[in-house]
């Protein structure tokens, strides 16, 4: 099945459209969200995960997802659980 569309921001109109997919093949969440601005990227750098180097590695990025998408994210987690069983 490969890439499953899970859901889109329920308040989307035509442009801003954070979206969630689940990739069955790689068993990964795929998120389209708003780019993190300079302020958020700086705050992330100042709040590193314990035991990790501060900052965002070049091969990674940060996106923001609206909290109103909680049901979509839960559905993606359900898809991930189903994939673990298969």
C-alpha positions in Angstrom: 0.0 0.0 0.0 3.0 2.3 0.5 1.9 5.9 1.3 -1.4 6.3 3.1 -3.1 9.7 3.2 -4.3 10.1 6.8 -5.7 13.6 7.0 -5.4 17.3 6.5 -5.8 20.3 8.8 -9.6 20.5 9.3 -9.5 24.3 9.0 -7.6 24.3 5.6 -9.0 26.4 2.8 -6.9 26.2 -0.3 -3.3 27.0 0.8 -2.2 26.4 4.4 -2.7 22.7 4.5 -0.7 20.7 7.1 -1.1 17.1 6.1 -0.3 13.7 7.6 0.6 10.5 5.8 1.9 7.1 7.0 4.3 5.2 4.9 3.6 1.4 5.2 6.8 0.4 3.5 9.2 2.4 5.7 6.8 2.6 8.7 7.3 6.3 9.1 5.1 9.3 9.6 5.3 11.8 6.8 4.3 15.3 7.9 3.7 18.4 5.8 3.5 21.5 8.1 4.4 25.1 8.5 8.1 25.9 8.4 9.6 26.7 11.7 10.6 30.4 11.9 14.0 31.6 13.1 12.6 32.2 16.6 11.4 28.6 17.0 14.6 27.2 15.5 16.6 29.2 18.1 14.4 28.0 20.9 14.9 24.4 19.8 18.6 25.0 19.7 18.4 26.4 23.3 16.4 23.4 24.5 18.3 20.3 23.2 17.1 16.8 23.8 19.0 15.3 26.8 22.3 13.8 25.7 22.1 15.3 22.2 24.0 18.1 20.5 22.1 21.4 20.4 20.7 22.5 17.1 19.0 20.9 14.1 21.2 18.7 12.0 21.5 19.5 8.3 19.7 16.3 7.4 16.7 17.1 9.6 14.1 19.9 9.8 11.3 21.1 12.0 7.7 21.7 11.0 4.8 22.9 13.0 1.4 21.2 13.2 -1.7 22.8 14.6 -3.1 21.2 17.8 -6.5 21.0 16.1 -4.9 18.1 14.1 -4.7 15.9 17.2 -7.3 13.4 15.8 -5.4 13.2 12.5 -2.2 12.5 14.4 -3.9 9.8 16.5 -5.2 8.2 13.3 -1.6 8.1 12.0 -0.5 6.4 15.2 -3.3 3.8 14.7 -1.9 3.2 11.2 1.5 2.8 12.6 0.3 0.2 15.1 -1.6 -1.7 12.4 1.6 -1.8 10.3 3.6 -3.2 13.2 1.1 -6.1 13.3 1.4 -6.8 9.6 
